Amino acid sequence: MNATTGDIRTRLPAWRLLASHSLPHRGPLLAGGALNLVGTAAGLAQPLVAKQVIDAIGVGGTSWSPVLALVGLVVLSALCAAWGTYLLERVAASVVCRARGNLITRIMRLRVDALDRPGDLISRVTSDTTLLSGAASQALVEPLSGALMLVGGITLMALLDLPLLAVTAGILILILGVVGLAMPRISRAQQGVQQSVGEITTALERALGAFRTVKASGMESAEISRLGTAVDQAWRHTVGAAKWAALARVSSGLAIQVAFLTVLGAGAARVASGDLSVSSLVAFLLYLFNLGQPIATLVQGATEMQVGLAAVRRMREVEDLPVEAEGRPTATVDKPVYRQATAAFQKVSFGYGEEPVLREVSFTVAGGEVTAVVGASGAGKTTLFSLLERFYEPSSGIVTLDGKDVRQWPLAELRQQIGYVEQDAPVLAGTLRENLCYATQEVSEQELEHALARTRLTEFVANLPDGLETRIGHRGTTLSGGQRQRIAIARALLRRPRILLMDEATSQLDAANELALRETMTAVAKTTTVVMIAHRLSTVVGADRIVVLEGGRVRASGTHEELLAADGFYRELVGSQLLSGRRA
Ligand SMILES: Nc1ncnc2c1ncn2[C@@H]1O[C@H](COP(=O)(O)OP(=O)(O)OP(=O)(O)O)[C@@H](O)[C@H]1O
């Protein structure tokens, strides 16, 4: 789904959005609805045929045909109900499946800055979509058969006895009033329930995402209490919705009972006065009794509709989030020509909010060179990489790759050129092989072995019980920081990038591995342009060019020797081994 489609959809009223979920399944939906109607019609005819059976017995008749017709109607309505229900359940499952697929696609294509509360988004995919099922299937067609049964039943009751129908109608109008009062309240409460479920998922995601920190800080109880608040909130909203749903359901049931007793009394008097036959009273009472089901179906349908509308509103909020301009899957892009890329920042300014982070930054990264970016913490180094990857766009100025504005590149193609080793080198739960081949499926065993050797992982893998098939825990919990970084570097190299961005990727390596990796980088630079953010002096002295960033501006650039001679701030950084904790 592209941004434009999303924009159009977000302007649609909730009920039309809900209907749009059902539209692709209109065939089975209509078939299920039709079967329901046939079953309902067969059910409607039953009391009339029952009346014929009673009349025939009353006059001493022995005809079997009304009895056979009655049996046939019972079987027909049961078969239609079973088949119809299956079709509608199937549609419900398909609606959920499609809605989840659409939401997942949308979420994966969100801009990085839109991913604010992942837990809440998870709950929209898992929980909200489930609530859509009833509203976009059964609740659309079953009320139709309910309405048919109601109208048909009332018409036939009118034919049987008008005064008794007047009594029934008065009581039914009362029900409609109560149900109408309850529906908007159910909708509001249901939206609250879903919001609270989102809060629970968000709070859980927060706590589990930093599980060790929670434990090391002894904050289990605080997190339990935070989650407890969200759970209580969900409970309160659920109870609120349940109160109104119960009122709507009970009042409809109660009305039928009251109507039944009233009609029984009034009908008995009319039979005694000779105005009504016994068989007509029995048939009338059967219709009245049968009204309970369509009324319950209508109330249930209206309630489910409110639940579905609440879900669709929350799903629409995901569609309001900004997606990347182009989300072509990387798999469709051919492997790039293998040559070193160049990059340039031309008067680039950028801020995440009001406050500027980069101010008119200009520098070039020559193809095949190793460029190091140094600066105090918070100077904007990682932000430079984010702009090159086009996670964000500059407020002014141009970022280029191979001399072409990154905004002119097809997004997937742009990212295909770049290998990115993030600061905290995340790994994904799965096997080591899956992690290494994450960004490239077509990797030969030789290439894999070569990448392991280059990142000094060969021995580590050889000592693992299942080698490359060893499972790595959630967020790499079974690995050291250094191992995670080396895996991230190997993964990036396997992608055969034309430019490799490394964000402090060597900060967690021990001295021996860091030296080895520096040699690797020198070798890699022969075929790939390398830009590295480093806090260690040892990793930058050999760079072809060093860019010194201070307070979001390029303060100086040159080789280590040139900068030592010309820039006091660089000398200061070198004096502190570049490990300055100062913020810009
Ligand atoms: N996603 C974001 N939203 C808002 N502000 C951000 C975001 N990412 C970074 N910043 C802010 O932008 C500034 C520059 O951050 P950046 O990560 O680029 O610095 P850095 O030089 O890489 O720092 P470090 O060396 O500590 O990693 C910081 O003040 C940071 O708080």
The ligand as an SDF file (V2000), in Angstrom:
LIG
                    3D

 31 33  0  0  0  0  0  0  0  0999 V2000
   15.8270    9.5750   16.9140 N   0  0  0  0  0  0  0  0  0  0  0  0
   16.1660   10.7050   17.5250 C   0  0  0  0  0  0  0  0  0  0  0  0
   15.2160   11.5640   17.9270 N   0  0  0  0  0  0  0  0  0  0  0  0
   15.5390   12.7210   18.5350 C   0  0  0  0  0  0  0  0  0  0  0  0
   16.7980   13.1050   18.8250 N   0  0  0  0  0  0  0  0  0  0  0  0
   17.7970   12.2910   18.4550 C   0  0  0  0  0  0  0  0  0  0  0  0
   17.5390   11.0510   17.8060 C   0  0  0  0  0  0  0  0  0  0  0  0
   18.7220   10.4410   17.5690 N   0  0  0  0  0  0  0  0  0  0  0  0
   19.6770   11.2680   18.0440 C   0  0  0  0  0  0  0  0  0  0  0  0
   19.1420   12.3770   18.5690 N   0  0  0  0  0  0  0  0  0  0  0  0
   19.8460   13.5170   19.1570 C   0  0  0  0  0  0  0  0  0  0  0  0
   20.6710   14.0750   18.1370 O   0  0  0  0  0  0  0  0  0  0  0  0
   21.9420   14.4220   18.6300 C   0  0  0  0  0  0  0  0  0  0  0  0
   23.0350   13.7330   17.8100 C   0  0  0  0  0  0  0  0  0  0  0  0
   22.9000   12.3360   17.9970 O   0  0  0  0  0  0  0  0  0  0  0  0
   23.8950   11.3020   17.2910 P   0  0  0  0  0  0  0  0  0  0  0  0
   23.4530    9.9360   17.6780 O   0  0  0  0  0  0  0  0  0  0  0  0
   23.9790   11.6020   15.8540 O   0  0  0  0  0  0  0  0  0  0  0  0
   25.2670   11.6530   18.0040 O   0  0  0  0  0  0  0  0  0  0  0  0
   26.6590   10.8960   17.9890 P   0  0  0  0  0  0  0  0  0  0  0  0
   27.6660   11.8990   17.6530 O   0  0  0  0  0  0  0  0  0  0  0  0
   26.5790    9.6860   17.1220 O   0  0  0  0  0  0  0  0  0  0  0  0
   26.7540   10.4820   19.5160 O   0  0  0  0  0  0  0  0  0  0  0  0
   27.4840    9.2260   20.1730 P   0  0  0  0  0  0  0  0  0  0  0  0
   28.9310    9.3460   19.8720 O   0  0  0  0  0  0  0  0  0  0  0  0
   27.1890    9.3650   21.6330 O   0  0  0  0  0  0  0  0  0  0  0  0
   26.8560    8.0240   19.5580 O   0  0  0  0  0  0  0  0  0  0  0  0
   21.9530   14.0380   20.0960 C   0  0  0  0  0  0  0  0  0  0  0  0
   21.7190   15.2040   20.8530 O   0  0  0  0  0  0  0  0  0  0  0  0
   20.8030   13.0760   20.2340 C   0  0  0  0  0  0  0  0  0  0  0  0
   20.2140   13.1960   21.5090 O   0  0  0  0  0  0  0  0  0  0  0  0
  1  2  1  0
  2  3  1  0
  2  7  2  0
  3  4  2  0
  4  5  1  0
  5  6  2  0
  6  7  1  0
  6 10  1  0
  7  8  1  0
  8  9  2  0
  9 10  1  0
 10 11  1  0
 11 12  1  0
 11 30  1  0
 12 13  1  0
 13 14  1  0
 13 28  1  0
 14 15  1  0
 15 16  1  0
 16 17  2  0
 16 18  1  0
 16 19  1  0
 19 20  1  0
 20 21  2  0
 20 22  1  0
 20 23  1  0
 23 24  1  0
 24 25  2  0
 24 26  1  0
 24 27  1  0
 28 29  1  0
 28 30  1  0
 30 31  1  0
M  END
$$$$
